[in-house]
């Protein structure tokens, strides 16, 4: 069993139902690379290095761009 499978089974035990990846081959992108990135991100979050709150703008954003950002949070 690999690291991703171990992580996935633990997440299923916590209630995760399914996860899907859509990977388009090219430039060294593989499903294994995506899974490794997911595991790395999960480790950083679990270690408390990343806030669990959604990001918010901290600079001046043109109103047209701000409208797109706000619409994406619906």
PyMOL commands that place a pseudoatom at each C-alpha (Angstrom):
pseudoatom trace, name=CA, resn=UNK, resi=1, chain=A, elem=C, hetatm=0, pos=[0.000, 0.000, 0.000]
pseudoatom trace, name=CA, resn=UNK, resi=2, chain=A, elem=C, hetatm=0, pos=[1.413, 3.451, -0.884]
pseudoatom trace, name=CA, resn=UNK, resi=3, chain=A, elem=C, hetatm=0, pos=[1.200, 6.713, 1.064]
pseudoatom trace, name=CA, resn=UNK, resi=4, chain=A, elem=C, hetatm=0, pos=[-1.795, 7.954, -0.900]
pseudoatom trace, name=CA, resn=UNK, resi=5, chain=A, elem=C, hetatm=0, pos=[-3.760, 4.758, -0.332]
pseudoatom trace, name=CA, resn=UNK, resi=6, chain=A, elem=C, hetatm=0, pos=[-2.988, 4.904, 3.389]
pseudoatom trace, name=CA, resn=UNK, resi=7, chain=A, elem=C, hetatm=0, pos=[-4.095, 8.552, 3.551]
pseudoatom trace, name=CA, resn=UNK, resi=8, chain=A, elem=C, hetatm=0, pos=[-7.232, 7.853, 1.489]
pseudoatom trace, name=CA, resn=UNK, resi=9, chain=A, elem=C, hetatm=0, pos=[-8.323, 4.953, 3.705]
pseudoatom trace, name=CA, resn=UNK, resi=10, chain=A, elem=C, hetatm=0, pos=[-7.831, 7.099, 6.812]
pseudoatom trace, name=CA, resn=UNK, resi=11, chain=A, elem=C, hetatm=0, pos=[-9.925, 9.862, 5.241]
pseudoatom trace, name=CA, resn=UNK, resi=12, chain=A, elem=C, hetatm=0, pos=[-12.658, 7.392, 4.342]
pseudoatom trace, name=CA, resn=UNK, resi=13, chain=A, elem=C, hetatm=0, pos=[-12.685, 6.324, 7.998]
pseudoatom trace, name=CA, resn=UNK, resi=14, chain=A, elem=C, hetatm=0, pos=[-13.304, 9.998, 8.831]
pseudoatom trace, name=CA, resn=UNK, resi=15, chain=A, elem=C, hetatm=0, pos=[-16.206, 10.238, 6.388]
pseudoatom trace, name=CA, resn=UNK, resi=16, chain=A, elem=C, hetatm=0, pos=[-14.640, 11.060, 2.981]
pseudoatom trace, name=CA, resn=UNK, resi=17, chain=A, elem=C, hetatm=0, pos=[-16.795, 9.383, 0.361]
pseudoatom trace, name=CA, resn=UNK, resi=18, chain=A, elem=C, hetatm=0, pos=[-14.839, 9.852, -2.858]
pseudoatom trace, name=CA, resn=UNK, resi=19, chain=A, elem=C, hetatm=0, pos=[-12.162, 11.916, -4.545]
pseudoatom trace, name=CA, resn=UNK, resi=20, chain=A, elem=C, hetatm=0, pos=[-11.602, 12.297, -8.261]
pseudoatom trace, name=CA, resn=UNK, resi=21, chain=A, elem=C, hetatm=0, pos=[-8.654, 13.586, -10.255]
pseudoatom trace, name=CA, resn=UNK, resi=22, chain=A, elem=C, hetatm=0, pos=[-8.766, 14.832, -13.822]
pseudoatom trace, name=CA, resn=UNK, resi=23, chain=A, elem=C, hetatm=0, pos=[-5.170, 14.777, -15.030]
pseudoatom trace, name=CA, resn=UNK, resi=24, chain=A, elem=C, hetatm=0, pos=[-4.163, 15.823, -18.517]
pseudoatom trace, name=CA, resn=UNK, resi=25, chain=A, elem=C, hetatm=0, pos=[-0.816, 14.331, -19.439]
pseudoatom trace, name=CA, resn=UNK, resi=26, chain=A, elem=C, hetatm=0, pos=[1.992, 16.683, -20.338]
pseudoatom trace, name=CA, resn=UNK, resi=27, chain=A, elem=C, hetatm=0, pos=[4.951, 18.554, -18.926]
pseudoatom trace, name=CA, resn=UNK, resi=28, chain=A, elem=C, hetatm=0, pos=[5.679, 15.873, -16.352]
pseudoatom trace, name=CA, resn=UNK, resi=29, chain=A, elem=C, hetatm=0, pos=[2.181, 15.909, -14.842]
pseudoatom trace, name=CA, resn=UNK, resi=30, chain=A, elem=C, hetatm=0, pos=[1.040, 12.504, -13.661]
pseudoatom trace, name=CA, resn=UNK, resi=31, chain=A, elem=C, hetatm=0, pos=[-1.603, 11.229, -11.291]
pseudoatom trace, name=CA, resn=UNK, resi=32, chain=A, elem=C, hetatm=0, pos=[1.208, 10.184, -8.933]
pseudoatom trace, name=CA, resn=UNK, resi=33, chain=A, elem=C, hetatm=0, pos=[2.595, 13.738, -8.916]
pseudoatom trace, name=CA, resn=UNK, resi=34, chain=A, elem=C, hetatm=0, pos=[-0.874, 15.138, -8.184]
pseudoatom trace, name=CA, resn=UNK, resi=35, chain=A, elem=C, hetatm=0, pos=[-1.384, 12.662, -5.336]
pseudoatom trace, name=CA, resn=UNK, resi=36, chain=A, elem=C, hetatm=0, pos=[2.016, 13.598, -3.873]
pseudoatom trace, name=CA, resn=UNK, resi=37, chain=A, elem=C, hetatm=0, pos=[1.090, 17.298, -4.025]
pseudoatom trace, name=CA, resn=UNK, resi=38, chain=A, elem=C, hetatm=0, pos=[-2.187, 16.537, -2.232]
pseudoatom trace, name=CA, resn=UNK, resi=39, chain=A, elem=C, hetatm=0, pos=[-0.361, 14.629, 0.507]
pseudoatom trace, name=CA, resn=UNK, resi=40, chain=A, elem=C, hetatm=0, pos=[2.155, 17.471, 0.903]
pseudoatom trace, name=CA, resn=UNK, resi=41, chain=A, elem=C, hetatm=0, pos=[-0.652, 20.033, 1.183]
pseudoatom trace, name=CA, resn=UNK, resi=42, chain=A, elem=C, hetatm=0, pos=[-2.498, 17.893, 3.731]
pseudoatom trace, name=CA, resn=UNK, resi=43, chain=A, elem=C, hetatm=0, pos=[0.685, 17.575, 5.804]
pseudoatom trace, name=CA, resn=UNK, resi=44, chain=A, elem=C, hetatm=0, pos=[1.205, 21.347, 5.835]
pseudoatom trace, name=CA, resn=UNK, resi=45, chain=A, elem=C, hetatm=0, pos=[-2.418, 21.942, 6.862]
pseudoatom trace, name=CA, resn=UNK, resi=46, chain=A, elem=C, hetatm=0, pos=[-2.304, 19.229, 9.541]
pseudoatom trace, name=CA, resn=UNK, resi=47, chain=A, elem=C, hetatm=0, pos=[0.898, 20.721, 10.974]
pseudoatom trace, name=CA, resn=UNK, resi=48, chain=A, elem=C, hetatm=0, pos=[-0.925, 24.041, 11.373]
pseudoatom trace, name=CA, resn=UNK, resi=49, chain=A, elem=C, hetatm=0, pos=[1.223, 25.989, 8.920]
pseudoatom trace, name=CA, resn=UNK, resi=50, chain=A, elem=C, hetatm=0, pos=[-1.803, 27.059, 6.857]
pseudoatom trace, name=CA, resn=UNK, resi=51, chain=A, elem=C, hetatm=0, pos=[-4.854, 28.841, 8.172]
pseudoatom trace, name=CA, resn=UNK, resi=52, chain=A, elem=C, hetatm=0, pos=[-8.100, 26.994, 7.610]
pseudoatom trace, name=CA, resn=UNK, resi=53, chain=A, elem=C, hetatm=0, pos=[-9.947, 30.207, 6.798]
pseudoatom trace, name=CA, resn=UNK, resi=54, chain=A, elem=C, hetatm=0, pos=[-10.621, 31.200, 3.200]
pseudoatom trace, name=CA, resn=UNK, resi=55, chain=A, elem=C, hetatm=0, pos=[-8.216, 33.706, 1.666]
pseudoatom trace, name=CA, resn=UNK, resi=56, chain=A, elem=C, hetatm=0, pos=[-9.234, 37.326, 1.366]
pseudoatom trace, name=CA, resn=UNK, resi=57, chain=A, elem=C, hetatm=0, pos=[-7.836, 40.169, -0.730]
pseudoatom trace, name=CA, resn=UNK, resi=58, chain=A, elem=C, hetatm=0, pos=[-5.157, 42.225, 0.974]
pseudoatom trace, name=CA, resn=UNK, resi=59, chain=A, elem=C, hetatm=0, pos=[-4.285, 44.587, -1.857]
pseudoatom trace, name=CA, resn=UNK, resi=60, chain=A, elem=C, hetatm=0, pos=[-6.134, 46.967, -4.110]
pseudoatom trace, name=CA, resn=UNK, resi=61, chain=A, elem=C, hetatm=0, pos=[-8.134, 44.976, -6.633]
pseudoatom trace, name=CA, resn=UNK, resi=62, chain=A, elem=C, hetatm=0, pos=[-9.937, 46.548, -9.586]
pseudoatom trace, name=CA, resn=UNK, resi=63, chain=A, elem=C, hetatm=0, pos=[-13.692, 46.450, -9.059]
pseudoatom trace, name=CA, resn=UNK, resi=64, chain=A, elem=C, hetatm=0, pos=[-14.201, 44.286, -12.147]
pseudoatom trace, name=CA, resn=UNK, resi=65, chain=A, elem=C, hetatm=0, pos=[-11.830, 41.650, -10.762]
pseudoatom trace, name=CA, resn=UNK, resi=66, chain=A, elem=C, hetatm=0, pos=[-13.353, 41.910, -7.295]
pseudoatom trace, name=CA, resn=UNK, resi=67, chain=A, elem=C, hetatm=0, pos=[-16.789, 41.131, -8.756]
pseudoatom trace, name=CA, resn=UNK, resi=68, chain=A, elem=C, hetatm=0, pos=[-15.409, 37.904, -10.256]
pseudoatom trace, name=CA, resn=UNK, resi=69, chain=A, elem=C, hetatm=0, pos=[-13.823, 36.916, -6.935]
pseudoatom trace, name=CA, resn=UNK, resi=70, chain=A, elem=C, hetatm=0, pos=[-17.012, 37.626, -4.992]
pseudoatom trace, name=CA, resn=UNK, resi=71, chain=A, elem=C, hetatm=0, pos=[-19.111, 35.680, -7.515]
pseudoatom trace, name=CA, resn=UNK, resi=72, chain=A, elem=C, hetatm=0, pos=[-16.845, 32.644, -7.088]
pseudoatom trace, name=CA, resn=UNK, resi=73, chain=A, elem=C, hetatm=0, pos=[-17.609, 32.491, -3.354]
pseudoatom trace, name=CA, resn=UNK, resi=74, chain=A, elem=C, hetatm=0, pos=[-21.342, 31.949, -3.864]
for i in range(1, 74): cmd.bond("trace and resi %d" % i, "trace and resi %d" % (i + 1))
show_as sticks, trace
zoom trace
